[in-house]
């Protein structure tokens, strides 16, 4: 897919996520996971893969434990002022990083700031930032993932890091009009920009060297996990599980299948699955149909767990898409449902997410 088309598809994807995530399904201030038990996930290299992973039946629900914050520097000394050109081509100068807000739909930016060693400077959080070290900071989102200008301004931030995954955008413009340096990072999440996104955060906060080292660490961990997965997952296409990513919000009537260029494609492939979207020429994200599901004939569905909850679980999904029952995934109720804030977050959690998905695909009885 040409880069301009990919960017357009991703912009639509993040806008869809933002708008639909604000419904009743995700309105809990804790991100909706308080009553969902944590999933203990072993390393794929430490478990035995099923001889026939296609024979496994049932839903695998994954809610990874809180991340272990391991700052790349214990006492970073920002070099300020720092001037960066953000993802929108805007030159932004940051003079003060004593009061940081880092906001995006997955909590990735806030996690990155903490891993850079600047967590003590973070004064607030969005609903997706859930790790213990940030839990006592006041929320600046409402109704799910909606930015609250008054709450943000009340915290008197000296710099705001965000992307286009949260809205309304008028709030971001209001912050800029108030004279607050706002650095807009790339909203794309994928294996291809792990280092560049981390570097942007480090540069904006005056710790470019730490950003470089953290980006290298994240990529090294992800690459090592991909190599471990490759040693276990079948290498021939016929042996790989056929996987599609469904994004649903039943109460909002939203049913989409994510295809090539959506970020879900690289996630599936890195986790050892076969991304069926390429085979059926499904690009970007489009409303899913019975015909598309039949053509895809998935062995497994990858979903966000609140999305599966929103349609009443497997039975509700089959009721909405009867043709799904005629696919291997439907026949076996083979669904991998992962925490909404984790599954497409990439960033510092990339390695953990890839490992968990690979275990769910090829050694699900270990979960």
C-alpha positions as CSV (number, residue, x, y, z in Angstrom):
1,X,0.0,0.0,0.0
2,X,1.4,3.4,-0.9
3,X,2.5,5.4,2.2
4,X,-0.1,8.1,1.7
5,X,-2.9,5.5,1.5
6,X,-1.6,3.7,4.5
7,X,-1.5,6.9,6.5
8,X,-5.1,7.7,5.5
9,X,-6.3,4.2,6.5
10,X,-4.6,4.5,9.8
11,X,-6.1,7.9,10.4
12,X,-9.5,6.5,9.8
13,X,-8.7,3.6,12.1
14,X,-7.7,5.7,15.0
15,X,-10.7,8.0,14.5
16,X,-13.0,5.0,14.6
17,X,-11.3,3.7,17.7
18,X,-11.7,7.1,19.4
19,X,-15.3,7.6,18.5
20,X,-16.6,4.1,19.2
21,X,-14.5,3.6,22.3
22,X,-16.4,6.4,24.0
23,X,-19.6,4.3,24.3
24,X,-21.0,2.6,27.4
25,X,-18.7,-0.4,26.9
26,X,-15.5,1.5,27.9
27,X,-16.7,4.3,30.1
28,X,-15.2,2.9,33.3
29,X,-12.6,5.1,34.8
30,X,-10.3,2.1,35.3
31,X,-10.4,1.2,31.5
32,X,-12.9,-1.5,32.1
33,X,-10.5,-4.2,33.3
34,X,-10.9,-4.1,37.1
35,X,-13.1,-7.2,37.1
36,X,-11.1,-9.1,34.5
37,X,-8.4,-11.3,36.1
38,X,-4.8,-10.9,35.0
39,X,-3.4,-13.5,32.7
40,X,-0.2,-15.2,33.6
41,X,1.6,-15.8,30.3
42,X,4.7,-18.0,30.1
43,X,7.4,-17.5,27.5
44,X,6.6,-19.3,24.3
45,X,10.0,-20.9,24.4
46,X,9.1,-22.5,27.8
47,X,5.9,-24.2,26.8
48,X,5.1,-27.0,24.4
49,X,3.1,-26.1,21.3
50,X,0.1,-28.2,20.5
51,X,0.6,-30.8,17.8
52,X,-2.5,-29.5,16.1
53,X,-3.3,-26.0,17.2
54,X,-6.4,-26.0,14.9
55,X,-8.0,-28.6,17.2
56,X,-8.2,-26.2,20.2
57,X,-11.7,-25.1,21.1
58,X,-12.8,-22.0,23.1
59,X,-12.1,-18.4,23.8
60,X,-8.7,-17.3,25.1
61,X,-9.1,-14.1,27.1
62,X,-5.8,-12.2,27.8
63,X,-5.3,-9.3,30.2
64,X,-1.6,-8.9,30.7
65,X,-0.4,-8.0,34.2
66,X,0.8,-4.4,34.9
67,X,4.1,-3.7,33.2
68,X,7.3,-3.5,35.2
69,X,8.6,0.0,34.8
70,X,12.4,-0.2,34.2
71,X,13.6,3.4,33.4
72,X,16.4,3.5,30.9
73,X,17.9,6.2,33.2
74,X,17.4,6.7,36.9
75,X,18.0,10.4,37.0
76,X,17.7,11.9,33.5
77,X,18.9,15.5,33.1
78,X,16.9,17.1,30.2
79,X,18.8,19.4,27.9
80,X,16.4,22.3,27.3
81,X,15.1,24.1,25.3
82,X,14.4,21.2,23.0
83,X,13.0,21.9,19.5
84,X,11.4,19.2,17.4
85,X,9.3,18.9,14.2
86,X,6.3,16.8,15.1
87,X,4.4,14.3,13.1
88,X,2.2,17.1,11.6
89,X,5.2,19.1,10.5
90,X,4.9,21.7,13.2
91,X,8.1,23.0,14.9
92,X,7.6,22.9,18.6
93,X,10.0,24.2,21.3
94,X,9.8,22.8,24.8
95,X,11.4,24.9,27.5
96,X,10.1,23.0,30.6
97,X,9.4,19.4,31.2
98,X,8.5,19.7,34.9
99,X,4.7,19.1,34.3
100,X,4.2,16.5,31.5
101,X,1.0,15.1,30.0
102,X,1.3,12.2,27.6
103,X,-2.0,11.2,26.2
104,X,-3.1,8.6,23.6
105,X,-5.7,5.9,23.2
106,X,-3.4,3.0,24.3
107,X,-1.4,4.7,27.1
108,X,1.7,4.1,25.1
109,X,3.1,7.6,25.4
110,X,2.7,7.8,29.1
111,X,4.4,4.4,29.5
112,X,7.3,5.6,27.3
113,X,7.8,8.8,29.4
114,X,8.0,6.6,32.5
115,X,10.5,4.3,30.8
116,X,12.6,7.3,29.9
117,X,12.9,8.0,33.7
118,X,10.6,11.1,33.7
119,X,7.6,9.6,35.3
120,X,7.8,11.8,38.4
121,X,7.2,14.8,36.1
122,X,3.9,13.4,34.8
123,X,1.0,15.3,36.3
124,X,-2.1,13.5,34.8
125,X,-3.2,10.6,32.8
126,X,-5.7,9.3,30.2
127,X,-8.0,6.4,30.9
128,X,-5.7,4.0,29.1
129,X,-2.7,4.6,31.3
130,X,-3.3,2.0,34.0
131,X,0.0,0.9,35.5
132,X,0.4,1.4,39.3
133,X,3.1,4.2,39.0
134,X,0.6,6.5,37.3
135,X,-2.6,5.5,39.0
136,X,-2.6,8.4,41.5
137,X,-2.5,11.0,38.8
138,X,-5.8,12.7,38.0
139,X,-7.7,11.7,34.9
140,X,-8.0,14.2,32.0
141,X,-10.3,12.1,29.9
142,X,-14.1,11.7,30.3
143,X,-16.7,9.4,28.8
144,X,-14.0,7.0,27.8
145,X,-11.3,8.6,25.7
146,X,-12.7,12.1,25.4
147,X,-10.2,14.9,26.2
148,X,-11.4,17.3,28.9
149,X,-9.9,20.8,28.3
150,X,-10.7,22.1,31.7
151,X,-9.1,19.1,33.5
152,X,-6.0,19.5,31.3
153,X,-5.6,23.2,31.8
154,X,-6.2,22.9,35.6
155,X,-3.0,20.8,35.8
156,X,-1.0,23.6,34.2
157,X,1.1,21.3,32.0
158,X,4.4,22.6,30.6
159,X,4.3,20.2,27.7
160,X,1.7,17.9,26.2
161,X,2.5,14.8,24.1
162,X,-0.4,13.3,22.2
163,X,-1.4,12.0,18.8
164,X,-4.6,12.0,16.7
165,X,-6.1,9.0,18.4
166,X,-7.9,11.1,21.1
167,X,-10.4,13.9,20.6
168,X,-12.1,16.2,20.2
169,X,-9.3,17.9,18.2
170,X,-10.6,21.3,19.2
171,X,-9.3,20.5,22.7
172,X,-5.8,20.1,21.3
173,X,-6.1,23.4,19.4
174,X,-7.3,25.1,22.6
175,X,-4.2,23.9,24.4
176,X,-2.0,25.3,21.6
177,X,-3.9,28.6,21.8
178,X,-3.2,28.7,25.5
179,X,0.5,28.7,24.7
180,X,1.2,25.1,25.9
181,X,3.8,23.3,23.7
182,X,1.9,20.4,22.1
183,X,4.0,17.7,20.4
184,X,1.8,15.5,18.1
185,X,3.4,12.1,17.6
186,X,2.7,9.5,14.9
187,X,-0.6,7.8,15.7
188,X,0.5,4.7,13.8
189,X,1.4,1.8,16.0
190,X,3.5,-1.0,14.5
191,X,6.8,-2.8,14.5
192,X,8.1,-0.4,11.8
193,X,8.2,2.7,14.1
194,X,9.1,1.4,17.5
195,X,12.3,3.3,17.6
196,X,11.2,6.5,15.8
197,X,8.2,7.0,18.0
198,X,10.3,6.5,21.1
199,X,12.9,8.8,19.7
200,X,10.3,11.5,19.1
201,X,9.3,11.4,22.8
202,X,12.9,11.5,24.0
203,X,13.8,14.4,21.7
204,X,10.7,16.4,22.7
205,X,11.6,16.0,26.4
206,X,15.2,16.9,26.0
207,X,16.6,13.4,26.5
208,X,17.5,12.3,23.0
209,X,20.2,9.9,24.1
210,X,17.8,8.2,26.5
211,X,15.2,8.0,23.7
212,X,17.7,6.3,21.4
213,X,18.7,3.8,24.0
214,X,15.1,3.0,25.0
215,X,14.0,2.6,21.4
216,X,16.9,0.2,20.8
217,X,15.9,-1.8,23.9
218,X,12.3,-2.0,22.8
219,X,13.2,-3.1,19.3
220,X,15.8,-5.6,20.6
221,X,13.2,-7.2,22.9
222,X,10.6,-7.3,20.1
223,X,13.1,-8.8,17.6
224,X,14.1,-11.5,20.2
225,X,10.5,-12.4,20.7
226,X,9.8,-12.6,17.0
227,X,12.8,-14.9,16.6
228,X,11.5,-17.1,19.5
229,X,8.1,-17.3,17.8
230,X,9.6,-18.2,14.5
231,X,11.3,-21.1,16.1
232,X,8.0,-22.5,17.3
233,X,5.3,-21.4,14.8
234,X,5.1,-23.3,11.5
235,X,7.1,-21.8,8.7
236,X,5.0,-23.0,5.9
237,X,1.8,-21.1,5.1
238,X,-0.3,-24.2,5.2
239,X,0.7,-24.8,8.8
240,X,0.2,-21.3,10.2
241,X,-3.2,-20.5,11.7
242,X,-5.3,-18.2,9.5
243,X,-6.2,-15.1,11.5
244,X,-8.3,-12.0,11.0
245,X,-8.7,-9.1,13.4
246,X,-12.3,-8.0,14.1
247,X,-13.0,-4.6,15.7
248,X,-16.6,-4.5,17.1
249,X,-18.7,-2.3,19.3
250,X,-22.1,-4.0,19.5
251,X,-23.9,-1.2,21.2
252,X,-22.7,1.2,18.6
253,X,-23.4,-1.1,15.7
254,X,-19.8,-1.1,14.6
255,X,-18.3,-4.2,13.0
256,X,-15.0,-3.8,11.1
257,X,-12.4,-6.2,9.9
258,X,-8.8,-4.7,9.9
259,X,-6.8,-5.5,6.8
260,X,-3.4,-4.7,5.3
261,X,-2.0,-1.4,6.5
262,X,-4.1,-1.3,9.7
263,X,-1.3,-2.4,12.1
264,X,-3.2,-5.6,12.9
265,X,-1.6,-7.3,9.9
266,X,2.0,-6.9,11.1
267,X,0.9,-7.9,14.6
268,X,-0.7,-11.1,13.4
269,X,2.3,-12.0,11.2
270,X,4.9,-11.2,14.0
271,X,2.9,-13.4,16.4
272,X,3.2,-16.3,14.0
273,X,-0.2,-16.2,12.4
274,X,-1.1,-16.0,8.7
275,X,-2.8,-12.7,8.0
276,X,-5.7,-13.7,5.8
277,X,-6.5,-10.1,4.9
278,X,-3.7,-10.1,2.3
279,X,-5.0,-13.2,0.7
280,X,-8.5,-11.7,0.2
281,X,-7.2,-8.3,-0.7
282,X,-8.7,-6.6,2.3
283,X,-7.0,-3.3,2.7
284,X,-7.2,-0.8,5.6
285,X,-10.4,-1.4,7.5
286,X,-13.9,-2.0,6.2
287,X,-17.2,-3.1,7.6
288,X,-17.1,-6.9,7.9
289,X,-19.6,-9.0,6.0
290,X,-20.6,-12.7,6.0
291,X,-19.1,-12.9,2.6
292,X,-15.8,-11.6,3.8
293,X,-15.7,-14.1,6.7
294,X,-16.5,-17.0,4.4
295,X,-13.7,-15.9,2.0
296,X,-11.3,-15.5,4.8
297,X,-12.1,-18.9,6.4
298,X,-10.1,-18.0,9.6
299,X,-8.9,-20.6,12.0
300,X,-8.9,-17.9,14.7
301,X,-10.3,-14.4,15.3
302,X,-8.3,-11.8,17.1
303,X,-10.4,-9.2,19.0
304,X,-10.4,-6.7,21.8
305,X,-12.0,-8.3,24.8
306,X,-14.4,-5.4,25.5
307,X,-15.5,-5.7,21.9
308,X,-16.4,-9.3,22.3
309,X,-18.2,-8.5,25.6
310,X,-20.2,-5.8,23.7
311,X,-21.9,-8.4,21.5
312,X,-22.6,-10.8,24.3
313,X,-19.6,-13.1,23.7
314,X,-19.3,-15.9,21.1
315,X,-23.0,-16.5,20.9
316,X,-23.8,-12.9,20.2
317,X,-21.1,-12.7,17.5
318,X,-22.4,-15.8,15.8
319,X,-25.9,-14.4,15.9
320,X,-24.7,-11.2,14.2
321,X,-22.7,-13.1,11.6
322,X,-24.3,-16.5,11.1
323,X,-21.8,-17.3,8.3
324,X,-19.0,-17.3,10.9
325,X,-20.4,-20.7,12.1
326,X,-19.2,-22.1,8.8
327,X,-15.6,-21.1,9.3
328,X,-13.1,-23.1,11.4
329,X,-13.0,-20.2,13.9
330,X,-16.7,-20.3,14.3
331,X,-17.0,-24.0,14.6
332,X,-14.4,-24.1,17.4
333,X,-15.3,-20.8,19.1
334,X,-11.6,-20.0,18.5
335,X,-11.3,-16.4,19.5
336,X,-8.3,-14.6,21.1
337,X,-9.7,-11.6,23.0
338,X,-7.0,-9.3,24.4
339,X,-7.3,-6.2,26.5
340,X,-8.3,-3.2,24.4
341,X,-5.4,-1.0,25.7
342,X,-2.8,-3.7,25.1
343,X,-3.4,-5.5,21.8
344,X,-2.4,-2.7,19.4
345,X,-0.3,-0.6,21.8
346,X,3.1,-1.6,20.6
347,X,5.7,0.7,22.3
348,X,7.4,-0.7,25.5
349,X,4.9,-3.6,25.7
350,X,5.5,-5.0,22.2
351,X,7.5,-8.0,23.2
352,X,5.0,-9.1,25.9
353,X,2.0,-8.6,23.5
354,X,3.6,-10.6,20.7
355,X,4.6,-13.5,23.1
356,X,1.1,-13.6,24.6
357,X,-0.6,-13.8,21.2
358,X,1.8,-16.5,20.0
359,X,1.1,-18.6,23.1
360,X,-2.6,-18.1,22.6
361,X,-2.3,-19.3,19.0
362,X,0.0,-22.3,19.4
363,X,0.0,-23.2,23.1
364,X,-3.3,-22.0,24.4
365,X,-3.6,-24.7,27.0
366,X,-0.7,-23.0,28.8
367,X,-2.8,-20.0,29.6
